[in-house]
């Protein structure tokens, strides 16, 4: 196992006692995969932008996607409910989007629900009746009926993977924590635009809103 009890400590928790061991009862635990969609693997035609985003692309293709695929398979094998969230609007012109997705800049997102760029990447396609929620917000909880779904299924613990660590992942984690879910974020199944942003955000949310762990830790946390 990793040294997750001492990793990603912020100023607030620099001298705190190590947290207790994590136990996740499988029937009360869900895996939530956030926004790993085709659009984020598209490379820019601009060589400068392509170079700027190259480290993110490399992390996604070589680490986050394969690791998350292993995490999803583990969830299926162990009886953990696998759920997915993706950014997608219900209208072609995006008039149903939240204000944050209508503003110009990186967060301007117009991805109609049936368009290819809004789909979950092929390596992580849901199977059977696994639930997918569509959102036009950062938080997968506040912009969907996910809260109701989790309560109806009897979920108390949520394992989180996805992108971007400092945006939709962080917003969702905070919302889940505010609703009194126990949250575990899998560091090597997440990414931000840069590793600096990724690490910094994990330090901010760790031990307040969640526990940040590694993929290798998850099998030992799960209990029948």
PyMOL CGO cylinders between C-alpha atoms (Angstrom):
from pymol import cmd
from pymol.cgo import CYLINDER

trace = [
    CYLINDER, 0.00, 0.00, 0.00, 1.03, 3.60, -0.50, 0.3, 1, 1, 1, 1, 1, 1,
    CYLINDER, 1.03, 3.60, -0.50, 1.77, 6.02, 2.31, 0.3, 1, 1, 1, 1, 1, 1,
    CYLINDER, 1.77, 6.02, 2.31, -1.62, 7.65, 1.79, 0.3, 1, 1, 1, 1, 1, 1,
    CYLINDER, -1.62, 7.65, 1.79, -2.00, 8.55, 5.48, 0.3, 1, 1, 1, 1, 1, 1,
    CYLINDER, -2.00, 8.55, 5.48, 0.86, 11.06, 5.23, 0.3, 1, 1, 1, 1, 1, 1,
    CYLINDER, 0.86, 11.06, 5.23, 0.68, 12.16, 1.60, 0.3, 1, 1, 1, 1, 1, 1,
    CYLINDER, 0.68, 12.16, 1.60, -0.87, 15.38, 0.24, 0.3, 1, 1, 1, 1, 1, 1,
    CYLINDER, -0.87, 15.38, 0.24, -0.86, 17.23, 3.56, 0.3, 1, 1, 1, 1, 1, 1,
    CYLINDER, -0.86, 17.23, 3.56, -1.83, 20.89, 3.49, 0.3, 1, 1, 1, 1, 1, 1,
    CYLINDER, -1.83, 20.89, 3.49, -0.80, 23.52, 6.02, 0.3, 1, 1, 1, 1, 1, 1,
    CYLINDER, -0.80, 23.52, 6.02, -3.94, 22.76, 8.02, 0.3, 1, 1, 1, 1, 1, 1,
    CYLINDER, -3.94, 22.76, 8.02, -3.11, 19.09, 8.46, 0.3, 1, 1, 1, 1, 1, 1,
    CYLINDER, -3.11, 19.09, 8.46, 0.69, 19.15, 8.38, 0.3, 1, 1, 1, 1, 1, 1,
    CYLINDER, 0.69, 19.15, 8.38, 0.92, 18.00, 12.02, 0.3, 1, 1, 1, 1, 1, 1,
    CYLINDER, 0.92, 18.00, 12.02, -2.33, 16.05, 12.31, 0.3, 1, 1, 1, 1, 1, 1,
    CYLINDER, -2.33, 16.05, 12.31, -2.43, 12.47, 13.50, 0.3, 1, 1, 1, 1, 1, 1,
    CYLINDER, -2.43, 12.47, 13.50, -2.66, 9.88, 10.70, 0.3, 1, 1, 1, 1, 1, 1,
    CYLINDER, -2.66, 9.88, 10.70, -6.27, 9.06, 9.78, 0.3, 1, 1, 1, 1, 1, 1,
    CYLINDER, -6.27, 9.06, 9.78, -7.85, 5.75, 10.70, 0.3, 1, 1, 1, 1, 1, 1,
    CYLINDER, -7.85, 5.75, 10.70, -7.82, 2.83, 8.29, 0.3, 1, 1, 1, 1, 1, 1,
    CYLINDER, -7.82, 2.83, 8.29, -10.41, 3.07, 5.52, 0.3, 1, 1, 1, 1, 1, 1,
    CYLINDER, -10.41, 3.07, 5.52, -13.07, 0.39, 5.26, 0.3, 1, 1, 1, 1, 1, 1,
    CYLINDER, -13.07, 0.39, 5.26, -15.49, 0.46, 2.34, 0.3, 1, 1, 1, 1, 1, 1,
    CYLINDER, -15.49, 0.46, 2.34, -18.38, -1.99, 2.53, 0.3, 1, 1, 1, 1, 1, 1,
    CYLINDER, -18.38, -1.99, 2.53, -18.97, -2.93, -1.10, 0.3, 1, 1, 1, 1, 1, 1,
    CYLINDER, -18.97, -2.93, -1.10, -22.77, -2.78, -0.95, 0.3, 1, 1, 1, 1, 1, 1,
    CYLINDER, -22.77, -2.78, -0.95, -22.57, 0.76, 0.45, 0.3, 1, 1, 1, 1, 1, 1,
    CYLINDER, -22.57, 0.76, 0.45, -19.86, 1.99, -1.92, 0.3, 1, 1, 1, 1, 1, 1,
    CYLINDER, -19.86, 1.99, -1.92, -20.01, 3.48, -5.40, 0.3, 1, 1, 1, 1, 1, 1,
    CYLINDER, -20.01, 3.48, -5.40, -17.32, 4.40, -7.92, 0.3, 1, 1, 1, 1, 1, 1,
    CYLINDER, -17.32, 4.40, -7.92, -17.91, 7.70, -9.71, 0.3, 1, 1, 1, 1, 1, 1,
    CYLINDER, -17.91, 7.70, -9.71, -15.90, 8.40, -12.88, 0.3, 1, 1, 1, 1, 1, 1,
    CYLINDER, -15.90, 8.40, -12.88, -16.07, 12.08, -13.83, 0.3, 1, 1, 1, 1, 1, 1,
    CYLINDER, -16.07, 12.08, -13.83, -15.78, 13.65, -17.31, 0.3, 1, 1, 1, 1, 1, 1,
    CYLINDER, -15.78, 13.65, -17.31, -13.24, 11.35, -18.99, 0.3, 1, 1, 1, 1, 1, 1,
    CYLINDER, -13.24, 11.35, -18.99, -14.62, 12.24, -22.41, 0.3, 1, 1, 1, 1, 1, 1,
    CYLINDER, -14.62, 12.24, -22.41, -13.43, 12.25, -25.99, 0.3, 1, 1, 1, 1, 1, 1,
    CYLINDER, -13.43, 12.25, -25.99, -13.14, 16.03, -26.18, 0.3, 1, 1, 1, 1, 1, 1,
    CYLINDER, -13.14, 16.03, -26.18, -10.25, 16.09, -23.72, 0.3, 1, 1, 1, 1, 1, 1,
    CYLINDER, -10.25, 16.09, -23.72, -8.14, 13.74, -25.84, 0.3, 1, 1, 1, 1, 1, 1,
    CYLINDER, -8.14, 13.74, -25.84, -8.44, 15.89, -28.95, 0.3, 1, 1, 1, 1, 1, 1,
    CYLINDER, -8.44, 15.89, -28.95, -5.16, 17.61, -29.77, 0.3, 1, 1, 1, 1, 1, 1,
    CYLINDER, -5.16, 17.61, -29.77, -5.04, 21.23, -30.89, 0.3, 1, 1, 1, 1, 1, 1,
    CYLINDER, -5.04, 21.23, -30.89, -4.12, 22.21, -34.44, 0.3, 1, 1, 1, 1, 1, 1,
    CYLINDER, -4.12, 22.21, -34.44, -1.95, 24.93, -32.93, 0.3, 1, 1, 1, 1, 1, 1,
    CYLINDER, -1.95, 24.93, -32.93, 1.55, 23.47, -32.34, 0.3, 1, 1, 1, 1, 1, 1,
    CYLINDER, 1.55, 23.47, -32.34, 2.16, 25.77, -29.38, 0.3, 1, 1, 1, 1, 1, 1,
    CYLINDER, 2.16, 25.77, -29.38, -1.06, 24.67, -27.66, 0.3, 1, 1, 1, 1, 1, 1,
    CYLINDER, -1.06, 24.67, -27.66, -0.39, 21.05, -28.56, 0.3, 1, 1, 1, 1, 1, 1,
    CYLINDER, -0.39, 21.05, -28.56, 3.00, 21.26, -26.88, 0.3, 1, 1, 1, 1, 1, 1,
    CYLINDER, 3.00, 21.26, -26.88, 1.56, 23.03, -23.86, 0.3, 1, 1, 1, 1, 1, 1,
    CYLINDER, 1.56, 23.03, -23.86, -0.99, 20.29, -23.29, 0.3, 1, 1, 1, 1, 1, 1,
    CYLINDER, -0.99, 20.29, -23.29, 1.37, 17.41, -24.12, 0.3, 1, 1, 1, 1, 1, 1,
    CYLINDER, 1.37, 17.41, -24.12, 2.08, 16.45, -20.45, 0.3, 1, 1, 1, 1, 1, 1,
    CYLINDER, 2.08, 16.45, -20.45, -1.66, 16.27, -19.73, 0.3, 1, 1, 1, 1, 1, 1,
    CYLINDER, -1.66, 16.27, -19.73, -2.26, 14.15, -22.82, 0.3, 1, 1, 1, 1, 1, 1,
    CYLINDER, -2.26, 14.15, -22.82, 0.56, 11.83, -21.82, 0.3, 1, 1, 1, 1, 1, 1,
    CYLINDER, 0.56, 11.83, -21.82, -0.78, 11.42, -18.28, 0.3, 1, 1, 1, 1, 1, 1,
    CYLINDER, -0.78, 11.42, -18.28, -4.28, 10.74, -19.58, 0.3, 1, 1, 1, 1, 1, 1,
    CYLINDER, -4.28, 10.74, -19.58, -3.26, 8.14, -22.13, 0.3, 1, 1, 1, 1, 1, 1,
    CYLINDER, -3.26, 8.14, -22.13, -0.53, 6.39, -20.12, 0.3, 1, 1, 1, 1, 1, 1,
    CYLINDER, -0.53, 6.39, -20.12, -1.84, 6.64, -16.58, 0.3, 1, 1, 1, 1, 1, 1,
    CYLINDER, -1.84, 6.64, -16.58, -5.31, 8.00, -15.90, 0.3, 1, 1, 1, 1, 1, 1,
    CYLINDER, -5.31, 8.00, -15.90, -7.32, 6.11, -18.51, 0.3, 1, 1, 1, 1, 1, 1,
    CYLINDER, -7.32, 6.11, -18.51, -5.66, 2.69, -18.07, 0.3, 1, 1, 1, 1, 1, 1,
    CYLINDER, -5.66, 2.69, -18.07, -5.69, 3.05, -14.28, 0.3, 1, 1, 1, 1, 1, 1,
    CYLINDER, -5.69, 3.05, -14.28, -9.34, 4.08, -14.28, 0.3, 1, 1, 1, 1, 1, 1,
    CYLINDER, -9.34, 4.08, -14.28, -10.19, 1.13, -16.53, 0.3, 1, 1, 1, 1, 1, 1,
    CYLINDER, -10.19, 1.13, -16.53, -8.59, -1.16, -13.93, 0.3, 1, 1, 1, 1, 1, 1,
    CYLINDER, -8.59, -1.16, -13.93, -10.51, 0.61, -11.18, 0.3, 1, 1, 1, 1, 1, 1,
    CYLINDER, -10.51, 0.61, -11.18, -13.82, 0.16, -13.01, 0.3, 1, 1, 1, 1, 1, 1,
    CYLINDER, -13.82, 0.16, -13.01, -13.14, -3.54, -13.54, 0.3, 1, 1, 1, 1, 1, 1,
    CYLINDER, -13.14, -3.54, -13.54, -12.24, -3.93, -9.86, 0.3, 1, 1, 1, 1, 1, 1,
    CYLINDER, -12.24, -3.93, -9.86, -15.53, -2.27, -8.92, 0.3, 1, 1, 1, 1, 1, 1,
    CYLINDER, -15.53, -2.27, -8.92, -17.48, -4.62, -11.17, 0.3, 1, 1, 1, 1, 1, 1,
    CYLINDER, -17.48, -4.62, -11.17, -15.68, -7.67, -9.79, 0.3, 1, 1, 1, 1, 1, 1,
    CYLINDER, -15.68, -7.67, -9.79, -16.20, -6.68, -6.14, 0.3, 1, 1, 1, 1, 1, 1,
    CYLINDER, -16.20, -6.68, -6.14, -19.82, -5.58, -6.38, 0.3, 1, 1, 1, 1, 1, 1,
    CYLINDER, -19.82, -5.58, -6.38, -19.21, -1.83, -6.15, 0.3, 1, 1, 1, 1, 1, 1,
    CYLINDER, -19.21, -1.83, -6.15, -21.74, 0.23, -8.10, 0.3, 1, 1, 1, 1, 1, 1,
    CYLINDER, -21.74, 0.23, -8.10, -20.01, 1.97, -11.04, 0.3, 1, 1, 1, 1, 1, 1,
    CYLINDER, -20.01, 1.97, -11.04, -21.44, 5.31, -12.10, 0.3, 1, 1, 1, 1, 1, 1,
    CYLINDER, -21.44, 5.31, -12.10, -20.29, 7.85, -14.66, 0.3, 1, 1, 1, 1, 1, 1,
    CYLINDER, -20.29, 7.85, -14.66, -20.77, 11.59, -15.09, 0.3, 1, 1, 1, 1, 1, 1,
    CYLINDER, -20.77, 11.59, -15.09, -20.16, 13.49, -18.31, 0.3, 1, 1, 1, 1, 1, 1,
    CYLINDER, -20.16, 13.49, -18.31, -20.51, 17.07, -19.45, 0.3, 1, 1, 1, 1, 1, 1,
    CYLINDER, -20.51, 17.07, -19.45, -23.31, 17.23, -21.99, 0.3, 1, 1, 1, 1, 1, 1,
    CYLINDER, -23.31, 17.23, -21.99, -26.11, 19.66, -22.72, 0.3, 1, 1, 1, 1, 1, 1,
    CYLINDER, -26.11, 19.66, -22.72, -29.60, 18.60, -23.77, 0.3, 1, 1, 1, 1, 1, 1,
    CYLINDER, -29.60, 18.60, -23.77, -29.95, 21.20, -26.52, 0.3, 1, 1, 1, 1, 1, 1,
    CYLINDER, -29.95, 21.20, -26.52, -27.97, 21.72, -29.71, 0.3, 1, 1, 1, 1, 1, 1,
    CYLINDER, -27.97, 21.72, -29.71, -27.29, 25.38, -28.97, 0.3, 1, 1, 1, 1, 1, 1,
    CYLINDER, -27.29, 25.38, -28.97, -26.49, 24.78, -25.31, 0.3, 1, 1, 1, 1, 1, 1,
    CYLINDER, -26.49, 24.78, -25.31, -29.09, 27.13, -23.91, 0.3, 1, 1, 1, 1, 1, 1,
    CYLINDER, -29.09, 27.13, -23.91, -29.60, 24.75, -20.95, 0.3, 1, 1, 1, 1, 1, 1,
    CYLINDER, -29.60, 24.75, -20.95, -25.98, 25.09, -19.82, 0.3, 1, 1, 1, 1, 1, 1,
    CYLINDER, -25.98, 25.09, -19.82, -25.01, 26.69, -16.53, 0.3, 1, 1, 1, 1, 1, 1,
    CYLINDER, -25.01, 26.69, -16.53, -23.44, 30.15, -16.68, 0.3, 1, 1, 1, 1, 1, 1,
    CYLINDER, -23.44, 30.15, -16.68, -19.94, 28.77, -16.01, 0.3, 1, 1, 1, 1, 1, 1,
    CYLINDER, -19.94, 28.77, -16.01, -20.10, 26.80, -19.28, 0.3, 1, 1, 1, 1, 1, 1,
    CYLINDER, -20.10, 26.80, -19.28, -21.33, 29.79, -21.28, 0.3, 1, 1, 1, 1, 1, 1,
    CYLINDER, -21.33, 29.79, -21.28, -18.49, 32.13, -20.36, 0.3, 1, 1, 1, 1, 1, 1,
    CYLINDER, -18.49, 32.13, -20.36, -15.65, 32.57, -22.88, 0.3, 1, 1, 1, 1, 1, 1,
    CYLINDER, -15.65, 32.57, -22.88, -12.36, 30.80, -22.28, 0.3, 1, 1, 1, 1, 1, 1,
    CYLINDER, -12.36, 30.80, -22.28, -11.32, 27.26, -21.33, 0.3, 1, 1, 1, 1, 1, 1,
    CYLINDER, -11.32, 27.26, -21.33, -14.57, 26.52, -19.50, 0.3, 1, 1, 1, 1, 1, 1,
    CYLINDER, -14.57, 26.52, -19.50, -16.75, 27.46, -22.48, 0.3, 1, 1, 1, 1, 1, 1,
    CYLINDER, -16.75, 27.46, -22.48, -18.26, 24.07, -23.18, 0.3, 1, 1, 1, 1, 1, 1,
    CYLINDER, -18.26, 24.07, -23.18, -20.81, 23.32, -25.87, 0.3, 1, 1, 1, 1, 1, 1,
    CYLINDER, -20.81, 23.32, -25.87, -21.19, 19.55, -26.07, 0.3, 1, 1, 1, 1, 1, 1,
    CYLINDER, -21.19, 19.55, -26.07, -24.65, 18.33, -27.10, 0.3, 1, 1, 1, 1, 1, 1,
    CYLINDER, -24.65, 18.33, -27.10, -25.40, 14.96, -25.51, 0.3, 1, 1, 1, 1, 1, 1,
    CYLINDER, -25.40, 14.96, -25.51, -25.39, 12.95, -28.75, 0.3, 1, 1, 1, 1, 1, 1,
    CYLINDER, -25.39, 12.95, -28.75, -22.24, 14.43, -30.26, 0.3, 1, 1, 1, 1, 1, 1,
    CYLINDER, -22.24, 14.43, -30.26, -19.10, 12.29, -30.36, 0.3, 1, 1, 1, 1, 1, 1,
    CYLINDER, -19.10, 12.29, -30.36, -16.87, 14.67, -28.42, 0.3, 1, 1, 1, 1, 1, 1,
    CYLINDER, -16.87, 14.67, -28.42, -19.19, 14.52, -25.40, 0.3, 1, 1, 1, 1, 1, 1,
    CYLINDER, -19.19, 14.52, -25.40, -19.08, 10.72, -25.14, 0.3, 1, 1, 1, 1, 1, 1,
    CYLINDER, -19.08, 10.72, -25.14, -17.09, 8.80, -22.53, 0.3, 1, 1, 1, 1, 1, 1,
    CYLINDER, -17.09, 8.80, -22.53, -13.81, 7.47, -23.97, 0.3, 1, 1, 1, 1, 1, 1,
    CYLINDER, -13.81, 7.47, -23.97, -14.04, 3.95, -25.47, 0.3, 1, 1, 1, 1, 1, 1,
    CYLINDER, -14.04, 3.95, -25.47, -11.83, 2.38, -22.79, 0.3, 1, 1, 1, 1, 1, 1,
    CYLINDER, -11.83, 2.38, -22.79, -14.32, 3.37, -20.07, 0.3, 1, 1, 1, 1, 1, 1,
    CYLINDER, -14.32, 3.37, -20.07, -17.66, 2.72, -21.69, 0.3, 1, 1, 1, 1, 1, 1,
    CYLINDER, -17.66, 2.72, -21.69, -20.39, 1.81, -19.17, 0.3, 1, 1, 1, 1, 1, 1,
    CYLINDER, -20.39, 1.81, -19.17, -21.77, -1.73, -19.33, 0.3, 1, 1, 1, 1, 1, 1,
    CYLINDER, -21.77, -1.73, -19.33, -25.28, -3.05, -18.87, 0.3, 1, 1, 1, 1, 1, 1,
    CYLINDER, -25.28, -3.05, -18.87, -27.41, -0.76, -16.73, 0.3, 1, 1, 1, 1, 1, 1,
    CYLINDER, -27.41, -0.76, -16.73, -24.55, 1.22, -15.20, 0.3, 1, 1, 1, 1, 1, 1,
    CYLINDER, -24.55, 1.22, -15.20, -25.79, 4.74, -14.58, 0.3, 1, 1, 1, 1, 1, 1,
    CYLINDER, -25.79, 4.74, -14.58, -24.54, 7.79, -16.50, 0.3, 1, 1, 1, 1, 1, 1,
    CYLINDER, -24.54, 7.79, -16.50, -25.57, 11.29, -15.44, 0.3, 1, 1, 1, 1, 1, 1,
    CYLINDER, -25.57, 11.29, -15.44, -25.33, 14.31, -17.73, 0.3, 1, 1, 1, 1, 1, 1,
    CYLINDER, -25.33, 14.31, -17.73, -24.30, 17.64, -16.30, 0.3, 1, 1, 1, 1, 1, 1,
    CYLINDER, -24.30, 17.64, -16.30, -23.72, 21.23, -17.32, 0.3, 1, 1, 1, 1, 1, 1,
    CYLINDER, -23.72, 21.23, -17.32, -22.17, 22.11, -13.96, 0.3, 1, 1, 1, 1, 1, 1,
    CYLINDER, -22.17, 22.11, -13.96, -18.82, 21.43, -12.33, 0.3, 1, 1, 1, 1, 1, 1,
    CYLINDER, -18.82, 21.43, -12.33, -20.27, 19.34, -9.51, 0.3, 1, 1, 1, 1, 1, 1,
    CYLINDER, -20.27, 19.34, -9.51, -21.84, 16.08, -10.60, 0.3, 1, 1, 1, 1, 1, 1,
    CYLINDER, -21.84, 16.08, -10.60, -24.03, 16.25, -7.51, 0.3, 1, 1, 1, 1, 1, 1,
    CYLINDER, -24.03, 16.25, -7.51, -25.55, 19.71, -7.76, 0.3, 1, 1, 1, 1, 1, 1,
    CYLINDER, -25.55, 19.71, -7.76, -26.34, 19.56, -11.47, 0.3, 1, 1, 1, 1, 1, 1,
    CYLINDER, -26.34, 19.56, -11.47, -28.03, 16.14, -11.62, 0.3, 1, 1, 1, 1, 1, 1,
    CYLINDER, -28.03, 16.14, -11.62, -30.22, 13.73, -9.66, 0.3, 1, 1, 1, 1, 1, 1,
    CYLINDER, -30.22, 13.73, -9.66, -27.08, 11.88, -8.55, 0.3, 1, 1, 1, 1, 1, 1,
    CYLINDER, -27.08, 11.88, -8.55, -27.73, 12.68, -4.88, 0.3, 1, 1, 1, 1, 1, 1,
    CYLINDER, -27.73, 12.68, -4.88, -31.10, 10.93, -5.07, 0.3, 1, 1, 1, 1, 1, 1,
    CYLINDER, -31.10, 10.93, -5.07, -29.63, 8.00, -6.99, 0.3, 1, 1, 1, 1, 1, 1,
    CYLINDER, -29.63, 8.00, -6.99, -26.91, 7.41, -4.41, 0.3, 1, 1, 1, 1, 1, 1,
    CYLINDER, -26.91, 7.41, -4.41, -29.38, 7.57, -1.54, 0.3, 1, 1, 1, 1, 1, 1,
    CYLINDER, -29.38, 7.57, -1.54, -31.82, 5.24, -3.29, 0.3, 1, 1, 1, 1, 1, 1,
    CYLINDER, -31.82, 5.24, -3.29, -29.07, 2.66, -3.87, 0.3, 1, 1, 1, 1, 1, 1,
    CYLINDER, -29.07, 2.66, -3.87, -27.98, 2.89, -0.24, 0.3, 1, 1, 1, 1, 1, 1,
    CYLINDER, -27.98, 2.89, -0.24, -24.55, 4.40, -0.88, 0.3, 1, 1, 1, 1, 1, 1,
    CYLINDER, -24.55, 4.40, -0.88, -22.51, 5.86, 1.99, 0.3, 1, 1, 1, 1, 1, 1,
    CYLINDER, -22.51, 5.86, 1.99, -19.02, 5.86, 0.41, 0.3, 1, 1, 1, 1, 1, 1,
    CYLINDER, -19.02, 5.86, 0.41, -17.94, 7.22, -2.97, 0.3, 1, 1, 1, 1, 1, 1,
    CYLINDER, -17.94, 7.22, -2.97, -14.67, 6.46, -4.74, 0.3, 1, 1, 1, 1, 1, 1,
    CYLINDER, -14.67, 6.46, -4.74, -13.87, 9.28, -7.19, 0.3, 1, 1, 1, 1, 1, 1,
    CYLINDER, -13.87, 9.28, -7.19, -11.80, 9.25, -10.39, 0.3, 1, 1, 1, 1, 1, 1,
    CYLINDER, -11.80, 9.25, -10.39, -11.70, 11.65, -13.31, 0.3, 1, 1, 1, 1, 1, 1,
    CYLINDER, -11.70, 11.65, -13.31, -10.84, 15.13, -14.54, 0.3, 1, 1, 1, 1, 1, 1,
    CYLINDER, -10.84, 15.13, -14.54, -10.10, 17.90, -13.91, 0.3, 1, 1, 1, 1, 1, 1,
    CYLINDER, -10.10, 17.90, -13.91, -8.78, 17.51, -10.39, 0.3, 1, 1, 1, 1, 1, 1,
    CYLINDER, -8.78, 17.51, -10.39, -9.01, 21.22, -9.63, 0.3, 1, 1, 1, 1, 1, 1,
    CYLINDER, -9.01, 21.22, -9.63, -12.39, 21.73, -11.26, 0.3, 1, 1, 1, 1, 1, 1,
    CYLINDER, -12.39, 21.73, -11.26, -15.14, 19.11, -11.63, 0.3, 1, 1, 1, 1, 1, 1,
    CYLINDER, -15.14, 19.11, -11.63, -13.46, 16.53, -9.40, 0.3, 1, 1, 1, 1, 1, 1,
    CYLINDER, -13.46, 16.53, -9.40, -12.91, 19.01, -6.60, 0.3, 1, 1, 1, 1, 1, 1,
    CYLINDER, -12.91, 19.01, -6.60, -16.40, 20.50, -6.91, 0.3, 1, 1, 1, 1, 1, 1,
    CYLINDER, -16.40, 20.50, -6.91, -18.00, 17.06, -6.82, 0.3, 1, 1, 1, 1, 1, 1,
    CYLINDER, -18.00, 17.06, -6.82, -15.92, 15.93, -3.86, 0.3, 1, 1, 1, 1, 1, 1,
    CYLINDER, -15.92, 15.93, -3.86, -16.87, 19.01, -1.86, 0.3, 1, 1, 1, 1, 1, 1,
    CYLINDER, -16.87, 19.01, -1.86, -20.56, 18.53, -2.68, 0.3, 1, 1, 1, 1, 1, 1,
    CYLINDER, -20.56, 18.53, -2.68, -20.42, 14.86, -1.68, 0.3, 1, 1, 1, 1, 1, 1,
    CYLINDER, -20.42, 14.86, -1.68, -18.69, 15.69, 1.59, 0.3, 1, 1, 1, 1, 1, 1,
    CYLINDER, -18.69, 15.69, 1.59, -21.27, 18.36, 2.37, 0.3, 1, 1, 1, 1, 1, 1,
    CYLINDER, -21.27, 18.36, 2.37, -23.95, 15.69, 1.91, 0.3, 1, 1, 1, 1, 1, 1,
    CYLINDER, -23.95, 15.69, 1.91, -22.10, 13.47, 4.44, 0.3, 1, 1, 1, 1, 1, 1,
    CYLINDER, -22.10, 13.47, 4.44, -20.79, 10.87, 2.01, 0.3, 1, 1, 1, 1, 1, 1,
    CYLINDER, -20.79, 10.87, 2.01, -17.39, 9.39, 2.81, 0.3, 1, 1, 1, 1, 1, 1,
    CYLINDER, -17.39, 9.39, 2.81, -15.20, 10.22, -0.18, 0.3, 1, 1, 1, 1, 1, 1,
    CYLINDER, -15.20, 10.22, -0.18, -12.00, 8.61, -1.42, 0.3, 1, 1, 1, 1, 1, 1,
    CYLINDER, -12.00, 8.61, -1.42, -10.15, 10.22, -4.36, 0.3, 1, 1, 1, 1, 1, 1,
    CYLINDER, -10.15, 10.22, -4.36, -7.81, 7.98, -6.37, 0.3, 1, 1, 1, 1, 1, 1,
    CYLINDER, -7.81, 7.98, -6.37, -4.85, 10.19, -7.23, 0.3, 1, 1, 1, 1, 1, 1,
    CYLINDER, -4.85, 10.19, -7.23, -3.46, 8.15, -10.13, 0.3, 1, 1, 1, 1, 1, 1,
    CYLINDER, -3.46, 8.15, -10.13, -6.92, 8.03, -11.72, 0.3, 1, 1, 1, 1, 1, 1,
    CYLINDER, -6.92, 8.03, -11.72, -7.19, 11.84, -11.84, 0.3, 1, 1, 1, 1, 1, 1,
    CYLINDER, -7.19, 11.84, -11.84, -5.53, 14.68, -13.74, 0.3, 1, 1, 1, 1, 1, 1,
    CYLINDER, -5.53, 14.68, -13.74, -5.47, 18.45, -13.97, 0.3, 1, 1, 1, 1, 1, 1,
    CYLINDER, -5.47, 18.45, -13.97, -3.98, 20.52, -16.78, 0.3, 1, 1, 1, 1, 1, 1,
    CYLINDER, -3.98, 20.52, -16.78, -0.63, 20.48, -14.96, 0.3, 1, 1, 1, 1, 1, 1,
    CYLINDER, -0.63, 20.48, -14.96, 0.81, 18.33, -12.19, 0.3, 1, 1, 1, 1, 1, 1,
    CYLINDER, 0.81, 18.33, -12.19, 1.26, 21.45, -10.08, 0.3, 1, 1, 1, 1, 1, 1,
    CYLINDER, 1.26, 21.45, -10.08, -2.48, 22.18, -10.21, 0.3, 1, 1, 1, 1, 1, 1,
    CYLINDER, -2.48, 22.18, -10.21, -3.25, 18.51, -9.61, 0.3, 1, 1, 1, 1, 1, 1,
    CYLINDER, -3.25, 18.51, -9.61, -1.07, 18.18, -6.51, 0.3, 1, 1, 1, 1, 1, 1,
    CYLINDER, -1.07, 18.18, -6.51, -2.09, 21.54, -5.08, 0.3, 1, 1, 1, 1, 1, 1,
    CYLINDER, -2.09, 21.54, -5.08, -5.81, 20.79, -5.31, 0.3, 1, 1, 1, 1, 1, 1,
    CYLINDER, -5.81, 20.79, -5.31, -5.35, 17.37, -3.74, 0.3, 1, 1, 1, 1, 1, 1,
    CYLINDER, -5.35, 17.37, -3.74, -3.57, 19.00, -0.81, 0.3, 1, 1, 1, 1, 1, 1,
    CYLINDER, -3.57, 19.00, -0.81, -6.49, 21.40, -0.41, 0.3, 1, 1, 1, 1, 1, 1,
    CYLINDER, -6.49, 21.40, -0.41, -9.25, 18.76, -0.35, 0.3, 1, 1, 1, 1, 1, 1,
    CYLINDER, -9.25, 18.76, -0.35, -7.37, 15.93, 1.40, 0.3, 1, 1, 1, 1, 1, 1,
    CYLINDER, -7.37, 15.93, 1.40, -8.43, 15.13, 4.97, 0.3, 1, 1, 1, 1, 1, 1,
    CYLINDER, -8.43, 15.13, 4.97, -11.13, 17.83, 4.90, 0.3, 1, 1, 1, 1, 1, 1,
    CYLINDER, -11.13, 17.83, 4.90, -13.44, 16.62, 2.15, 0.3, 1, 1, 1, 1, 1, 1,
    CYLINDER, -13.44, 16.62, 2.15, -11.90, 13.26, 1.28, 0.3, 1, 1, 1, 1, 1, 1,
    CYLINDER, -11.90, 13.26, 1.28, -8.93, 10.96, 1.64, 0.3, 1, 1, 1, 1, 1, 1,
    CYLINDER, -8.93, 10.96, 1.64, -6.51, 10.91, -1.28, 0.3, 1, 1, 1, 1, 1, 1,
    CYLINDER, -6.51, 10.91, -1.28, -5.17, 7.44, -2.03, 0.3, 1, 1, 1, 1, 1, 1,
    CYLINDER, -5.17, 7.44, -2.03, -3.62, 5.42, -4.85, 0.3, 1, 1, 1, 1, 1, 1,
    CYLINDER, -3.62, 5.42, -4.85, -5.21, 2.76, -7.05, 0.3, 1, 1, 1, 1, 1, 1,
    CYLINDER, -5.21, 2.76, -7.05, -3.11, 0.09, -5.35, 0.3, 1, 1, 1, 1, 1, 1,
    CYLINDER, -3.11, 0.09, -5.35, -4.76, 0.92, -2.02, 0.3, 1, 1, 1, 1, 1, 1,
    CYLINDER, -4.76, 0.92, -2.02, -8.36, 0.35, -3.08, 0.3, 1, 1, 1, 1, 1, 1,
    CYLINDER, -8.36, 0.35, -3.08, -8.52, -3.48, -3.00, 0.3, 1, 1, 1, 1, 1, 1,
    CYLINDER, -8.52, -3.48, -3.00, -7.45, -3.52, 0.65, 0.3, 1, 1, 1, 1, 1, 1,
    CYLINDER, -7.45, -3.52, 0.65, -10.14, -0.99, 1.61, 0.3, 1, 1, 1, 1, 1, 1,
    CYLINDER, -10.14, -0.99, 1.61, -13.05, -3.03, 0.20, 0.3, 1, 1, 1, 1, 1, 1,
    CYLINDER, -13.05, -3.03, 0.20, -15.05, -5.26, 2.54, 0.3, 1, 1, 1, 1, 1, 1,
    CYLINDER, -15.05, -5.26, 2.54, -17.94, -7.63, 1.72, 0.3, 1, 1, 1, 1, 1, 1,
]
cmd.load_cgo(trace, "trace")
